[in-house]
Amino acid sequence: MGTLHIILLTALAVVLVIAAIGDWRTRTISNWLNLAIAVGAPLWWLLNGYDLWPDVAIVFAQAVITFAIFAGMFALGAMGGGDVKMITALALWFTPIQFFNLLTVMAILGGLLTVAMLIRHKIQKSEGRPEIPYGIAIAFAALWEISQTIS
């Protein structure tokens, strides 16, 4: 893996950490962060020698399917819009196997985060439904997959 690969993955990691911190603090993920993730993907494709067909077509289709599934979850109130945009943008970066691994780790971390937030909500005797900063689970799952890509 070359220097440009490491620089690009480091930039992605920094954006993910900023998104996770922002989601924890405000329960939102800025559109500019999601845009930065999406805009970086074509450079990643270029560095990795992706062909327009089938490589780029596959990750683009993966992103479209991801958006459809997670937009449905948003419509059900199970996920925030920033979370949907972030996981969709990340779908552009990873092969289907890598992305499946990312989704698996995300689901496990998201479940643990949800349980922790529910306990916190109960202990604090807060009103209404707790807001789960799911972007944290998405970001950490992507960071985990990046670490697998580097090693």
C-alpha positions as CSV (number, residue, x, y, z in Angstrom):
1,M,0.0,0.0,0.0
2,G,1.5,3.3,-1.1
3,T,1.8,6.6,0.6
4,L,-1.2,8.1,-1.2
5,H,-3.3,5.2,0.0
6,I,-2.3,5.8,3.6
7,I,-2.9,9.6,3.3
8,L,-6.4,9.1,1.8
9,L,-7.3,6.5,4.4
10,T,-6.0,8.7,7.2
11,A,-8.1,11.6,5.8
12,L,-11.2,9.3,5.8
13,A,-10.4,8.2,9.4
14,V,-10.1,11.9,10.5
15,V,-13.5,12.7,9.0
16,L,-15.0,9.6,10.7
17,V,-13.7,10.6,14.1
18,I,-15.0,14.2,13.6
19,A,-18.4,12.8,12.6
20,A,-18.5,10.4,15.6
21,I,-17.6,13.3,18.0
22,G,-20.2,15.5,16.5
23,D,-22.9,12.8,16.6
24,W,-22.2,12.3,20.3
25,R,-22.4,16.0,21.1
26,T,-25.3,17.1,18.9
27,R,-26.9,13.9,17.6
28,T,-26.2,15.2,14.1
29,I,-23.7,14.4,11.4
30,S,-22.9,17.4,9.2
31,N,-23.6,17.1,5.5
32,W,-20.1,18.4,4.7
33,L,-18.6,15.4,6.4
34,N,-20.8,13.0,4.4
35,L,-20.0,14.9,1.3
36,A,-16.2,14.7,2.0
37,I,-16.6,10.9,2.5
38,A,-18.4,10.5,-0.8
39,V,-16.1,12.9,-2.8
40,G,-13.0,11.0,-1.6
41,A,-14.3,7.7,-3.0
42,P,-13.4,8.3,-6.7
43,L,-9.8,9.1,-5.7
44,W,-9.7,5.8,-3.8
45,W,-11.0,4.1,-6.9
46,L,-8.3,5.7,-9.0
47,L,-5.5,4.8,-6.6
48,N,-6.7,1.2,-6.5
49,G,-7.1,0.8,-10.3
50,Y,-10.9,0.3,-10.3
51,D,-12.3,-0.1,-13.7
52,L,-15.6,1.7,-14.5
53,W,-17.1,-1.7,-15.3
54,P,-17.5,-3.7,-13.1
55,D,-15.7,-2.2,-10.1
56,V,-17.2,1.3,-9.9
57,A,-20.6,-0.1,-11.0
58,I,-20.6,-2.6,-8.2
59,V,-19.7,-0.1,-5.4
60,F,-22.2,2.4,-6.9
61,A,-24.9,-0.2,-6.9
62,Q,-23.9,-1.2,-3.4
63,A,-24.4,2.5,-2.3
64,V,-27.8,2.7,-4.0
65,I,-29.0,-0.4,-2.3
66,T,-27.6,0.8,1.0
67,F,-29.4,4.1,0.6
68,A,-32.7,2.4,-0.2
69,I,-32.5,0.1,2.9
70,F,-31.3,2.7,5.4
71,A,-33.7,5.4,4.0
72,G,-36.5,2.9,4.8
73,M,-35.1,2.7,8.4
74,F,-35.1,6.5,8.5
75,A,-38.7,6.5,7.4
76,L,-39.5,4.2,10.3
77,G,-37.8,6.5,12.7
78,A,-35.1,3.9,13.4
79,M,-32.2,6.0,12.0
80,G,-31.2,9.6,11.5
81,G,-30.7,11.2,8.1
82,G,-27.0,11.9,8.7
83,D,-26.5,8.2,9.6
84,V,-28.1,7.2,6.3
85,K,-25.9,9.5,4.3
86,M,-22.8,8.4,6.1
87,I,-23.3,4.7,5.6
88,T,-24.3,5.3,2.0
89,A,-21.1,7.4,1.3
90,L,-19.0,4.7,3.0
91,A,-20.5,2.0,0.7
92,L,-18.6,3.7,-2.1
93,W,-15.2,3.0,-0.4
94,F,-15.4,-0.8,0.2
95,T,-15.7,-4.0,-1.8
96,P,-18.9,-5.9,-1.1
97,I,-17.1,-8.3,1.3
98,Q,-15.4,-5.4,3.1
99,F,-18.7,-3.6,3.3
100,F,-20.5,-6.7,4.6
101,N,-17.9,-6.9,7.4
102,L,-18.3,-3.2,8.1
103,L,-22.1,-3.7,8.4
104,T,-21.6,-6.7,10.7
105,V,-19.3,-4.7,13.1
106,M,-21.7,-1.7,12.8
107,A,-24.7,-3.8,13.9
108,I,-22.8,-5.3,16.9
109,L,-21.5,-1.9,18.0
110,G,-24.8,-0.2,17.3
111,G,-26.6,-2.8,19.4
112,L,-24.2,-2.3,22.3
113,L,-24.5,1.5,22.0
114,T,-28.3,1.3,22.0
115,V,-28.3,-0.9,25.1
116,A,-25.9,1.6,26.8
117,M,-28.0,4.6,25.8
118,L,-31.3,2.9,27.0
119,I,-29.7,2.2,30.4
120,R,-28.5,5.8,30.6
121,H,-31.9,7.0,29.6
122,K,-33.5,4.9,32.3
123,I,-31.0,5.9,35.0
124,Q,-31.5,9.5,34.2
125,K,-35.3,9.1,34.1
126,S,-35.4,11.0,30.9
127,E,-38.7,11.6,29.1
128,G,-39.5,10.3,25.6
129,R,-37.3,8.1,23.4
130,P,-33.6,8.2,23.7
131,E,-31.7,9.5,20.7
132,I,-29.0,7.0,19.7
133,P,-25.9,8.5,18.2
134,Y,-25.6,5.6,15.7
135,G,-23.0,7.5,13.7
136,I,-20.5,6.5,16.4
137,A,-21.2,2.8,15.5
138,I,-20.9,3.5,11.8
139,A,-17.7,5.5,12.2
140,F,-16.0,2.9,14.5
141,A,-17.0,0.0,12.2
142,A,-15.5,1.9,9.2
143,L,-12.4,2.6,11.2
144,W,-12.1,-1.1,12.0
145,E,-12.5,-2.0,8.3
146,I,-9.8,0.6,7.4
147,S,-7.5,-1.0,9.9
148,Q,-8.1,-4.3,8.2
149,T,-7.4,-2.8,4.8
150,I,-4.1,-1.4,6.0
151,S,-2.9,-4.6,7.6
